[in-house]
Amino acid sequence: MTPGRGGRARERDVTATPQQPYTQRARHRRTPEPPDRAGVLRDVLTLVTVQLALLAVTASGAFAGGGTRRWWGRGENQRADAQTAKDAAAAAFYELDTAQRDLRISIETISAVDDSPGARRAVEEFRTLGRRIDDVSGAYIGAVDAHDLDRDDLEPAAAARARDDLTRARNELELVKVDLDRFAQGLGPLLEKAETQLARLAPAVERARQALLAATRALDEVRASGLRADDLAARLAALSPELTKLNQGAGQHGVQETIRRADEVLRGAEAVRSEAERLPEKAAEIDRRLVSLRTRAQALTTRSEGVEPVLSELRRRYSAACWQDLQPVPEQAARSVAQAEEKLKEAQAARDDQRWPDATSLLSTVRALLNTTDDAVSAAGDRLRRLDEVSTDPSREIERTRFAIRDAQRLAMAGRSTPDPRHARPLDDAVARLDRAVAGLEGRHPDYWHFLTETEGVRRTVARVVAGIREDLGHGSAP
């Protein structure tokens, strides 16, 4: 403030020279002039204006931005404690909400993949925890809404109540958070299983698609070679609806169902592809079998014509019991060969029509007919040969059978003073049976065929006894 030209200026001039002796200052002192009232009033108004401006700046800073509280009120310590409790409760609420959101993703993953009792129980427990979280969150929000900590007239008692309510809300939030964390830790195995299933989903669907593509290409190559493969084409077409469902995704059909469908499509497509790739070789094999079985049928026709001379020889040299069962062989052989040739014609027609399953089935029937006929035709010649051998020298057959009996008896007595009745009785019966068979050779027209069947029966009985003894020894049965 600039002073006027009145007495105060003159006083400042006097005091501004302190080195001057008092007598000199007194000598030059003048009588003060009356004060300039207008100047004084201006000075006072200017000072008041400055103070009001400072007050306005202070007040605007006290209430500006983010709820800053005035610093001159009462109970500021209580207000600060309440605000601290509010911040802590907000942090606990945020942590609980974040944990719940993260855990909800895990639960949705499990429920989408796993329908086991354990998974359903986990989903229900999460719902229960969710209700608890809603309760404590509601209590927290209610405590925040009930207390306005930014009020100018907030009383210390109200601030203390706010602090207590907010602290209580924070504690409840933290307790539920502990239970939520414990529940999340227990979800480990279920979540790992679900994530494994989800990890399988995309590769399984892709493998199924690639298998279908490979099957389509293999079928196209087969058709290009002149083979129709209508049955394979029908099987491949039947997989198209399944591919459509795979393309619709797991969101519509579920993860497990989609993985199961992808596996089925994969197996079906790979089977079609494999059969399509083998089809040319299969056609060539059917052609070879047709030629081979046709040749075999012709050979059997020739061989069956030789059965009658063999039967004539048997009838001339041996009793009726030795050949009577072979009498129908020539007629049966001719009939079986005729049936086989008819089936061969049907198989050829099926092959020409590329009805591969029918051709394969018919060829199997032809083979069975020819095998039966071959055995019957061979039986006549084999019968004559064996009868000739035993009639010439039956001792070889007798000694062969007695040796088998003695060997079994030695094994039954190994490490024993008396044989086990389970083994001794059938061996004794075998000895008696052999003796009866040998006695049957006496007479003018012995039944050599009965003798051969009896000795074979004795050896089969002895073999069963030996097998039983060795089984007991293998199990460690005490002698």
Contacts in CASP RR format, 6 or more apart in sequence:
PFRMAT RR
TARGET T0000
AUTHOR 0000-0000-0000
METHOD contacts of the structure
MODEL  1
MTPGRGGRARERDVTATPQQPYTQRARHRRTPEPPDRAGVLRDVLTLVTV
QLALLAVTASGAFAGGGTRRWWGRGENQRADAQTAKDAAAAAFYELDTAQ
RDLRISIETISAVDDSPGARRAVEEFRTLGRRIDDVSGAYIGAVDAHDLD
RDDLEPAAAARARDDLTRARNELELVKVDLDRFAQGLGPLLEKAETQLAR
LAPAVERARQALLAATRALDEVRASGLRADDLAARLAALSPELTKLNQGA
GQHGVQETIRRADEVLRGAEAVRSEAERLPEKAAEIDRRLVSLRTRAQAL
TTRSEGVEPVLSELRRRYSAACWQDLQPVPEQAARSVAQAEEKLKEAQAA
RDDQRWPDATSLLSTVRALLNTTDDAVSAAGDRLRRLDEVSTDPSREIER
TRFAIRDAQRLAMAGRSTPDPRHARPLDDAVARLDRAVAGLEGRHPDYWH
FLTETEGVRRTVARVVAGIREDLGHGSAP
1 43 0 8 1.000
1 46 0 8 1.000
3 9 0 8 1.000
3 12 0 8 1.000
4 36 0 8 1.000
4 39 0 8 1.000
5 36 0 8 1.000
6 33 0 8 1.000
6 35 0 8 1.000
6 36 0 8 1.000
7 32 0 8 1.000
7 33 0 8 1.000
7 35 0 8 1.000
8 35 0 8 1.000
10 30 0 8 1.000
10 32 0 8 1.000
10 33 0 8 1.000
11 32 0 8 1.000
14 25 0 8 1.000
14 28 0 8 1.000
14 29 0 8 1.000
17 25 0 8 1.000
61 68 0 8 1.000
62 68 0 8 1.000
62 69 0 8 1.000
62 70 0 8 1.000
62 71 0 8 1.000
62 72 0 8 1.000
63 70 0 8 1.000
67 150 0 8 1.000
69 76 0 8 1.000
69 79 0 8 1.000
69 149 0 8 1.000
69 150 0 8 1.000
70 152 0 8 1.000
73 152 0 8 1.000
74 156 0 8 1.000
75 154 0 8 1.000
75 156 0 8 1.000
75 159 0 8 1.000
78 156 0 8 1.000
78 159 0 8 1.000
78 160 0 8 1.000
78 163 0 8 1.000
79 149 0 8 1.000
79 154 0 8 1.000
79 159 0 8 1.000
81 159 0 8 1.000
81 160 0 8 1.000
81 163 0 8 1.000
82 147 0 8 1.000
82 149 0 8 1.000
82 159 0 8 1.000
82 160 0 8 1.000
82 162 0 8 1.000
82 163 0 8 1.000
82 166 0 8 1.000
83 149 0 8 1.000
84 163 0 8 1.000
85 162 0 8 1.000
85 163 0 8 1.000
85 164 0 8 1.000
85 166 0 8 1.000
85 167 0 8 1.000
85 170 0 8 1.000
86 144 0 8 1.000
86 147 0 8 1.000
86 149 0 8 1.000
86 162 0 8 1.000
86 166 0 8 1.000
88 166 0 8 1.000
88 167 0 8 1.000
88 170 0 8 1.000
89 140 0 8 1.000
89 143 0 8 1.000
89 144 0 8 1.000
89 166 0 8 1.000
89 167 0 8 1.000
89 169 0 8 1.000
89 170 0 8 1.000
89 173 0 8 1.000
90 144 0 8 1.000
92 140 0 8 1.000
92 170 0 8 1.000
92 173 0 8 1.000
92 174 0 8 1.000
92 177 0 8 1.000
93 137 0 8 1.000
93 140 0 8 1.000
93 173 0 8 1.000
95 173 0 8 1.000
95 177 0 8 1.000
96 133 0 8 1.000
96 136 0 8 1.000
96 137 0 8 1.000
96 173 0 8 1.000
96 174 0 8 1.000
96 176 0 8 1.000
96 177 0 8 1.000
96 180 0 8 1.000
97 137 0 8 1.000
99 177 0 8 1.000
99 180 0 8 1.000
99 181 0 8 1.000
99 184 0 8 1.000
100 129 0 8 1.000
100 130 0 8 1.000
100 133 0 8 1.000
100 180 0 8 1.000
103 126 0 8 1.000
103 180 0 8 1.000
103 183 0 8 1.000
103 184 0 8 1.000
103 187 0 8 1.000
104 126 0 8 1.000
106 184 0 8 1.000
106 187 0 8 1.000
106 191 0 8 1.000
107 122 0 8 1.000
107 123 0 8 1.000
107 126 0 8 1.000
107 187 0 8 1.000
109 191 0 8 1.000
109 194 0 8 1.000
109 195 0 8 1.000
109 198 0 8 1.000
110 119 0 8 1.000
110 122 0 8 1.000
110 123 0 8 1.000
110 187 0 8 1.000
110 190 0 8 1.000
110 191 0 8 1.000
110 194 0 8 1.000
111 119 0 8 1.000
111 123 0 8 1.000
112 194 0 8 1.000
112 250 0 8 1.000
112 251 0 8 1.000
112 254 0 8 1.000
112 255 0 8 1.000
113 193 0 8 1.000
113 194 0 8 1.000
113 197 0 8 1.000
113 198 0 8 1.000
113 255 0 8 1.000
113 256 0 8 1.000
114 190 0 8 1.000
114 193 0 8 1.000
114 194 0 8 1.000
114 197 0 8 1.000
114 256 0 8 1.000
115 256 0 8 1.000
118 190 0 8 1.000
119 190 0 8 1.000
119 194 0 8 1.000
122 187 0 8 1.000
122 190 0 8 1.000
125 183 0 8 1.000
126 183 0 8 1.000
129 176 0 8 1.000
129 179 0 8 1.000
129 180 0 8 1.000
129 183 0 8 1.000
132 176 0 8 1.000
132 179 0 8 1.000
133 176 0 8 1.000
133 180 0 8 1.000
136 169 0 8 1.000
136 172 0 8 1.000
136 173 0 8 1.000
136 175 0 8 1.000
136 176 0 8 1.000
137 173 0 8 1.000
139 169 0 8 1.000
139 172 0 8 1.000
140 166 0 8 1.000
140 169 0 8 1.000
140 170 0 8 1.000
140 172 0 8 1.000
140 173 0 8 1.000
143 162 0 8 1.000
143 165 0 8 1.000
143 166 0 8 1.000
143 168 0 8 1.000
143 169 0 8 1.000
144 166 0 8 1.000
146 162 0 8 1.000
146 165 0 8 1.000
147 158 0 8 1.000
147 161 0 8 1.000
147 162 0 8 1.000
147 165 0 8 1.000
147 166 0 8 1.000
148 154 0 8 1.000
149 159 0 8 1.000
149 162 0 8 1.000
197 255 0 8 1.000
197 256 0 8 1.000
197 259 0 8 1.000
198 255 0 8 1.000
200 259 0 8 1.000
201 250 0 8 1.000
201 255 0 8 1.000
201 258 0 8 1.000
201 259 0 8 1.000
201 262 0 8 1.000
204 258 0 8 1.000
204 259 0 8 1.000
204 262 0 8 1.000
204 263 0 8 1.000
204 266 0 8 1.000
205 246 0 8 1.000
205 249 0 8 1.000
205 258 0 8 1.000
205 262 0 8 1.000
207 262 0 8 1.000
207 266 0 8 1.000
208 243 0 8 1.000
208 246 0 8 1.000
208 261 0 8 1.000
208 262 0 8 1.000
208 263 0 8 1.000
208 265 0 8 1.000
208 266 0 8 1.000
208 269 0 8 1.000
209 243 0 8 1.000
209 246 0 8 1.000
211 265 0 8 1.000
211 266 0 8 1.000
211 268 0 8 1.000
211 269 0 8 1.000
211 270 0 8 1.000
211 273 0 8 1.000
212 236 0 8 1.000
212 239 0 8 1.000
212 243 0 8 1.000
212 265 0 8 1.000
212 269 0 8 1.000
214 269 0 8 1.000
214 270 0 8 1.000
214 273 0 8 1.000
215 236 0 8 1.000
215 268 0 8 1.000
215 269 0 8 1.000
215 270 0 8 1.000
215 272 0 8 1.000
215 273 0 8 1.000
215 276 0 8 1.000
216 236 0 8 1.000
218 272 0 8 1.000
218 273 0 8 1.000
218 276 0 8 1.000
218 277 0 8 1.000
219 229 0 8 1.000
219 232 0 8 1.000
219 233 0 8 1.000
219 236 0 8 1.000
219 272 0 8 1.000
219 273 0 8 1.000
219 276 0 8 1.000
221 276 0 8 1.000
222 229 0 8 1.000
222 232 0 8 1.000
222 276 0 8 1.000
222 277 0 8 1.000
222 279 0 8 1.000
222 280 0 8 1.000
223 229 0 8 1.000
225 280 0 8 1.000
227 279 0 8 1.000
227 280 0 8 1.000
227 283 0 8 1.000
227 354 0 8 1.000
228 354 0 8 1.000
229 276 0 8 1.000
229 279 0 8 1.000
229 354 0 8 1.000
230 354 0 8 1.000
231 356 0 8 1.000
231 357 0 8 1.000
232 272 0 8 1.000
232 275 0 8 1.000
232 276 0 8 1.000
232 279 0 8 1.000
235 268 0 8 1.000
235 271 0 8 1.000
235 272 0 8 1.000
236 269 0 8 1.000
236 272 0 8 1.000
239 265 0 8 1.000
239 268 0 8 1.000
239 269 0 8 1.000
239 272 0 8 1.000
242 261 0 8 1.000
242 264 0 8 1.000
242 265 0 8 1.000
243 265 0 8 1.000
245 253 0 8 1.000
245 258 0 8 1.000
245 261 0 8 1.000
246 258 0 8 1.000
246 261 0 8 1.000
246 262 0 8 1.000
246 265 0 8 1.000
249 258 0 8 1.000
250 257 0 8 1.000
250 258 0 8 1.000
253 261 0 8 1.000
275 282 0 8 1.000
279 356 0 8 1.000
282 356 0 8 1.000
283 351 0 8 1.000
283 354 0 8 1.000
283 356 0 8 1.000
286 347 0 8 1.000
286 351 0 8 1.000
286 356 0 8 1.000
286 359 0 8 1.000
286 360 0 8 1.000
286 363 0 8 1.000
287 351 0 8 1.000
289 363 0 8 1.000
290 344 0 8 1.000
290 347 0 8 1.000
290 348 0 8 1.000
290 351 0 8 1.000
290 363 0 8 1.000
293 340 0 8 1.000
293 344 0 8 1.000
293 363 0 8 1.000
293 366 0 8 1.000
293 367 0 8 1.000
293 370 0 8 1.000
294 341 0 8 1.000
294 344 0 8 1.000
296 370 0 8 1.000
297 337 0 8 1.000
297 340 0 8 1.000
297 341 0 8 1.000
297 344 0 8 1.000
297 366 0 8 1.000
297 370 0 8 1.000
300 333 0 8 1.000
300 337 0 8 1.000
300 340 0 8 1.000
300 370 0 8 1.000
300 373 0 8 1.000
300 374 0 8 1.000
300 377 0 8 1.000
301 334 0 8 1.000
301 337 0 8 1.000
303 374 0 8 1.000
303 377 0 8 1.000
304 329 0 8 1.000
304 330 0 8 1.000
304 333 0 8 1.000
304 334 0 8 1.000
304 337 0 8 1.000
304 373 0 8 1.000
304 377 0 8 1.000
306 377 0 8 1.000
307 326 0 8 1.000
307 329 0 8 1.000
307 330 0 8 1.000
307 333 0 8 1.000
307 377 0 8 1.000
307 380 0 8 1.000
308 330 0 8 1.000
310 380 0 8 1.000
310 381 0 8 1.000
310 383 0 8 1.000
310 384 0 8 1.000
311 323 0 8 1.000
311 326 0 8 1.000
311 327 0 8 1.000
311 329 0 8 1.000
311 330 0 8 1.000
311 380 0 8 1.000
313 384 0 8 1.000
314 322 0 8 1.000
314 323 0 8 1.000
314 326 0 8 1.000
314 380 0 8 1.000
314 383 0 8 1.000
314 384 0 8 1.000
314 387 0 8 1.000
315 323 0 8 1.000
317 387 0 8 1.000
318 387 0 8 1.000
318 391 0 8 1.000
318 448 0 8 1.000
318 449 0 8 1.000
319 445 0 8 1.000
319 446 0 8 1.000
319 447 0 8 1.000
321 447 0 8 1.000
321 449 0 8 1.000
321 450 0 8 1.000
322 383 0 8 1.000
322 387 0 8 1.000
322 447 0 8 1.000
322 448 0 8 1.000
322 449 0 8 1.000
323 383 0 8 1.000
323 449 0 8 1.000
326 379 0 8 1.000
326 380 0 8 1.000
326 383 0 8 1.000
329 376 0 8 1.000
329 377 0 8 1.000
329 379 0 8 1.000
329 380 0 8 1.000
332 373 0 8 1.000
332 376 0 8 1.000
333 373 0 8 1.000
333 376 0 8 1.000
333 377 0 8 1.000
336 369 0 8 1.000
336 370 0 8 1.000
336 372 0 8 1.000
336 373 0 8 1.000
336 376 0 8 1.000
337 369 0 8 1.000
337 370 0 8 1.000
337 373 0 8 1.000
339 369 0 8 1.000
340 366 0 8 1.000
340 369 0 8 1.000
340 370 0 8 1.000
340 373 0 8 1.000
343 362 0 8 1.000
343 363 0 8 1.000
343 365 0 8 1.000
343 366 0 8 1.000
343 369 0 8 1.000
344 362 0 8 1.000
344 363 0 8 1.000
344 366 0 8 1.000
346 362 0 8 1.000
347 358 0 8 1.000
347 359 0 8 1.000
347 362 0 8 1.000
347 363 0 8 1.000
347 366 0 8 1.000
350 356 0 8 1.000
350 358 0 8 1.000
350 359 0 8 1.000
350 362 0 8 1.000
351 359 0 8 1.000
383 449 0 8 1.000
386 452 0 8 1.000
387 448 0 8 1.000
387 449 0 8 1.000
387 452 0 8 1.000
389 396 0 8 1.000
390 397 0 8 1.000
390 448 0 8 1.000
390 451 0 8 1.000
390 452 0 8 1.000
391 446 0 8 1.000
391 448 0 8 1.000
394 438 0 8 1.000
394 441 0 8 1.000
394 448 0 8 1.000
394 451 0 8 1.000
397 451 0 8 1.000
397 452 0 8 1.000
397 455 0 8 1.000
398 434 0 8 1.000
398 438 0 8 1.000
398 455 0 8 1.000
400 455 0 8 1.000
400 459 0 8 1.000
401 434 0 8 1.000
401 455 0 8 1.000
401 458 0 8 1.000
401 459 0 8 1.000
402 434 0 8 1.000
404 458 0 8 1.000
404 459 0 8 1.000
404 462 0 8 1.000
404 463 0 8 1.000
405 427 0 8 1.000
405 430 0 8 1.000
405 431 0 8 1.000
405 434 0 8 1.000
405 458 0 8 1.000
405 462 0 8 1.000
407 466 0 8 1.000
408 423 0 8 1.000
408 427 0 8 1.000
408 462 0 8 1.000
408 465 0 8 1.000
408 466 0 8 1.000
408 469 0 8 1.000
409 419 0 8 1.000
409 427 0 8 1.000
411 466 0 8 1.000
411 469 0 8 1.000
411 470 0 8 1.000
412 419 0 8 1.000
412 420 0 8 1.000
412 423 0 8 1.000
412 424 0 8 1.000
412 427 0 8 1.000
412 465 0 8 1.000
412 469 0 8 1.000
413 419 0 8 1.000
414 479 0 8 1.000
415 479 0 8 1.000
416 479 0 8 1.000
419 427 0 8 1.000
420 469 0 8 1.000
420 472 0 8 1.000
423 465 0 8 1.000
423 468 0 8 1.000
423 469 0 8 1.000
426 461 0 8 1.000
426 464 0 8 1.000
426 465 0 8 1.000
427 462 0 8 1.000
427 465 0 8 1.000
429 461 0 8 1.000
430 458 0 8 1.000
430 461 0 8 1.000
430 462 0 8 1.000
430 465 0 8 1.000
433 454 0 8 1.000
433 457 0 8 1.000
433 458 0 8 1.000
433 461 0 8 1.000
434 454 0 8 1.000
434 455 0 8 1.000
434 458 0 8 1.000
436 454 0 8 1.000
437 450 0 8 1.000
437 451 0 8 1.000
437 454 0 8 1.000
437 455 0 8 1.000
437 458 0 8 1.000
438 451 0 8 1.000
440 446 0 8 1.000
440 447 0 8 1.000
440 450 0 8 1.000
440 451 0 8 1.000
441 448 0 8 1.000
441 451 0 8 1.000
END
